[in-house]
Amino acid sequence: MRHYAILRLLLAAFFLYIAWPVIPSASTNTELIFWGGWLLFLVLVIGANLATLLQMTSPPVMEQEQYNELRRDNY
């Protein structure tokens, strides 16, 4: 479902909006590692949802079952 991917992208953008002012103030090595990992995870989330939007991957199993039920009802 496209709207789930769009909602996940909007949520990721909101989290980035909240975190962006705090990231430059990281001073210790532990903070830098944390924010680096956080940004890496954010990039993975955004990439996965963009791949779903562009239909580069198959939808999650939960959404596939719903699609199959709709397709079964049409035939």
C-alpha positions as CSV (number, residue, x, y, z in Angstrom):
1,M,0.0,0.0,0.0
2,R,1.4,3.3,-1.1
3,H,-0.1,5.4,1.7
4,Y,1.8,3.3,4.4
5,A,5.1,4.0,2.6
6,I,4.3,7.7,2.4
7,L,3.3,7.8,6.1
8,R,6.6,6.1,7.0
9,L,8.5,8.6,4.9
10,L,6.7,11.5,6.6
11,L,7.5,10.1,10.0
12,A,11.1,9.7,9.2
13,A,11.2,13.3,7.9
14,F,9.6,14.5,11.2
15,F,12.2,12.6,13.2
16,L,15.0,14.2,11.2
17,Y,13.4,17.6,11.7
18,I,13.4,17.1,15.4
19,A,17.0,15.6,15.6
20,W,18.8,17.9,13.1
21,P,19.4,20.8,15.6
22,V,20.9,18.4,18.2
23,I,23.3,16.5,15.8
24,P,25.9,19.3,15.4
25,S,26.1,19.7,19.2
26,A,27.5,16.2,19.6
27,S,30.9,16.6,21.3
28,T,32.0,13.2,22.6
29,N,33.0,10.2,20.5
30,T,30.0,8.2,21.9
31,E,27.6,10.9,20.8
32,L,29.1,11.0,17.3
33,I,28.8,7.2,17.0
34,F,25.2,7.3,18.1
35,W,24.2,10.0,15.7
36,G,26.2,8.4,12.9
37,G,24.3,5.1,13.5
38,W,21.0,7.0,13.8
39,L,21.6,8.7,10.4
40,L,22.6,5.4,8.8
41,F,19.4,3.8,10.0
42,L,17.4,6.8,8.8
43,V,18.9,6.5,5.3
44,L,18.0,2.8,5.3
45,V,14.4,3.5,6.3
46,I,14.1,6.2,3.7
47,G,15.6,4.0,1.0
48,A,13.4,1.1,1.8
49,N,10.3,3.2,1.7
50,L,11.3,4.8,-1.6
51,A,11.9,1.4,-3.0
52,T,8.4,0.4,-2.0
53,L,7.0,3.5,-3.5
54,L,8.8,2.9,-6.8
55,Q,7.7,-0.8,-6.6
56,M,11.3,-2.0,-6.7
57,T,10.4,-4.6,-4.1
58,S,7.4,-6.7,-3.3
59,P,5.1,-5.4,-0.6
60,P,5.2,-6.8,2.9
61,V,3.5,-10.2,3.5
62,M,0.6,-8.6,5.3
63,E,-0.1,-6.3,2.4
64,Q,0.3,-9.1,-0.2
65,E,-2.5,-11.2,1.5
66,Q,-4.8,-8.2,1.3
67,Y,-3.9,-7.8,-2.4
68,N,-4.6,-11.5,-3.0
69,E,-8.0,-11.3,-1.4
70,L,-8.9,-8.3,-3.5
71,R,-7.7,-10.1,-6.6
72,R,-9.6,-13.3,-5.7
73,D,-12.9,-11.3,-5.2
74,N,-12.6,-9.8,-8.7
75,Y,-12.4,-13.2,-10.5
